[in-house]
Each structure stands twice: as structure tokens, then as C-alpha cells.
Amino acid sequence: MEKPFISIISPVYNAEYIASRLVEAIDLAVSKIHSNYEIILVEDGSPDNSWAVLEQIAHQNKKVKALKLSRNFGQHYAITAGLDLAKGEWVVVMDCDLQDNPDEITNMLQTAKEKNAKIVLGQRVERKDSFFKVWFSRLFYKSLSYFSGSEWDPTVANFGLYHQSVVSAIAKMREPIRFFPAMVKWVGFKVVKMPVAHQARNEGASNYNFKKRLRLALDIVLANSDKPLRIIVKFGFIVSLLAAIIGLVFIVRYLTSQITVLGYTSLMISIWFVGGMFFMLLGIIGLYIGKIFEAAKERPIYIVEEMIN
């Protein structure tokens, strides 16, 4: 069979009432570009009836490849499952909530050809999200930039166009902590950013709450940077320097008979402060060791329970 010109990947979660509209919108947009394409929908252990809807869609539309994961692995793991299956010369990754507009795919392809780029990332210049979500997203990426030592654009997420050479390079990365934008950044290749229309959410609400975003940020930092350890080392050096200065002050005061009884308060504060620093350092090291332990298990990144087409 002839390989498809373009593959569209979308991780599906809580999309029971929007999956049909998603496929219709993709079909309408991509059929204008090329007749040979595939739509890969990866159901990521959704608690609703998303899989039943995907089954029906896949049986009616042979361009749709539906995958059901054995449980909820996470959005970036579902994206990996789609990338492993994609055969297109170009691959599009987009969310299933239709906030990413399929009509932008044409513009992305045109931009890739004009700029001779292998990656075109969609910039959500005017986001149709709540103020709190936009503000938290900016805070998330700003903190991530600081701790990871790499600049992150808060207007860019997963929506983008990727050449098969980029997808093949990412497919070789099998580390257990998955963050698709970080992997895209690491493999290199020429990147172009393009403003895209961002639409209001059609159904439901985002599943990324504060706790999930915090956990994701921690995983990303631990997987891509040793900056937390460097910060602790710097902080420890500063504490040691201050302790030496304070120690000299107390020695001078003792030699000049200004101190006759050592202070109980200063002693207790020093013990608790140094003890807290020590346990925090052990905790950070423990987190890194925990991630090494997870990687050493070499478990599969995801498990496919069922496939259609």
C-alpha cells in the first residue's frame, strides 16, 4: 500500500461527545490537501464511552486508525503510541477538544515548504481559555524555563506539523518520562513558529489540574536537568559561607570577653536549619534515584489493548 502523505494524531480522553465532530473537521480540512491520509486516534483509558464511539467511527471510516490503551498512561504517552504507528511523510499532532483548528494544517504545510522547515509549531497568540488557565500556563512555562535551563514558549503546546524524519528520531527515544515538546526540542531540525487560531473548548473541561501540572513539571525537570542539584549546591555554599562569617564574629566576641555563655537559641536555630537543608538535599537526590529506578525497570511505555484498522 502507498504510504499516506499526512498522518493526524490525536490522543483521546473524555471525548465521547466530540470525537465524531473531530473526525469530520479533520476529514474536511485534510481532504483538500491530499486524498491519501490517515487519522490516528489513541484512546487513553478514558472513563466515558469514548472507545465505543471510536469503534463506530473506525468501522465507518477506514482512514481512521483507533487504538485503545490498556489504562490511562497520560497524554504524552498516547502521543508516543500514535507516533509509533504514523506512516505519513508529514505528521500532525493535535488535541481532541477542537481547540486546535484542523484548517490550520494547510497553512502549516505551506509554511514548511516556504521556510524549508521540518517542524512547524502552532502559536496560540489569542488563547480562548479562562484567565486563570492562561495565567497558570505562563507561570508553568516560566518556572519550567528556569529549572530546566531551556527557554519555553507558553503560546506553544503539542499542535504542530512534523516531518517523518523528526518523528523517526523521536521514536528512538524510549525513556519512561515523556514530554513531547521537550523531545521535539532535543532532536533538533529546523523549527518555524506560526500563529494559529485557537478555538473555545466545545465540550467539558481540561483534565490538567494544578496537581497534574505540578507533577508533570517535576518529571520534566528531573528528566531533563540537574539544575535543582546545582541550586542546592550553591545554596549550601552560601550557608557555609554565612556560617563561617558568623563563627568568626562569635570567636572575636568571645576573645574580647563579650560572650560568657553561648546562646541556646542560636544553637537550636542552627541545628534545625542545617537539618532541614540536609533532608531537603536527600529528598532531591532521592527523586533522581527514583527516576533512575523507573528507567532501570525497562517497562513498556504504553500497552495497546485493542486496535481497529
Residue, then its C-alpha position, 0 to 999 in steps of 0.5 A: m500500500e502507498k504510504p499516506f502523505i499526512s498522518i493526524i494524531s490525536p490522543v483521546y480522553n473524555a471525548e465521547y461527545i466530540a470525537s465524531r465532530l473531530v473526525e469530520a473537521i479533520d476529514l474536511a480540512v485534510s481532504k483538500i490537501h491530499s486524498n491519501y491520509e490517515i487519522i490516528l486516534v489513541e484512546d487513553g483509558s478514558p472513563d466515558n464511552s469514548w472507545a465505543v464511539l471510536e469503534q463506530i467511527a473506525h468501522q465507518n471510516k477506514k482512514v481512521k486508525a483507533l487504538k485503545l490503551s490498556r489504562n490511562f498512561g497520560q497524554h504524552y504517552a498516547i502521543t508516543a503510541g500514535l507516533d509509533l504507528a504514523k506512516g505519513e511523510w508529514v505528521v500532525v499532532m493535535d488535541c481532541d477538544l477542537q481547540d486546535n483548528p484542523d484548517e490550520i494544517t494547510n497553512m502549516l504545510q505551506t509554511a514548511k515548504e516556504k521556510n524549508a522547515k521540518i517542524v512547524l509549531g502552532q502559536r496560540v497568540e489569542r488563547k480562548d481559555s479562562f484567565f486563570k488557565v492562561w495565567f497558570s500556563r505562563l507561570f508553568y512555562k516560566s518556572l519550567s524555563y528556569f529549572s530546566g535551563s531551556e527557554w519555553d514558549p507558553t503560546v506553544a503546546n503539542f499542535g504542530l506539523y512534523h516531518q517523518s524524519v523528526v518523528s523517526a528520531i523521536a521514536k528512538m527515544r524510549e525513556p519512561i518520562r515523556f514530554f513531547p515538546a521537550m523531545v521535539k526540542w532535543v532532536g533538533f531540525k529546523v523549527v518555524k513558529m506560526p500563529v494559529a487560531h485557537q478555538a473555545r473548548n466545545e465540550g467539558a473541561s481540561n483534565y490538567n489540574f494544578k496537581k497534574r501540572l505540578r507533577l508533570a513539571l517535576d518529571i520534566v525537570l528531573a528528566n531533563s536537568d540537574k539544575p535543582l542539584r546545582i541550586i542546592v549546591k550553591f545554596g549550601f555554599i552560601v550557608s557555609l559561607l554565612a556560617a563561617i562569617i558568623g563563627l568568626v564574629f562569635i570567636v572575636r566576641y568571645l576573645t574580647s570577653q563579650i560572650t560568657v555563655l553561648g546562646y541556646t537559641s542560636l544553637m537550636i536555630s542552627i541545628w534545625f536549619v542545617g537539618g532541614m537543608f540536609f533532608m531537603l538535599l536527600g529528598i532531591i537526590g532521592l527523586y533522581i534515584g527514583k527516576i533512575f529506578e523507573a528507567a532501570k525497570e525497562r517497562p513498556i511505555y504504553i500497552v495497546e489493548e485493542m486496535i481497529n484498522 
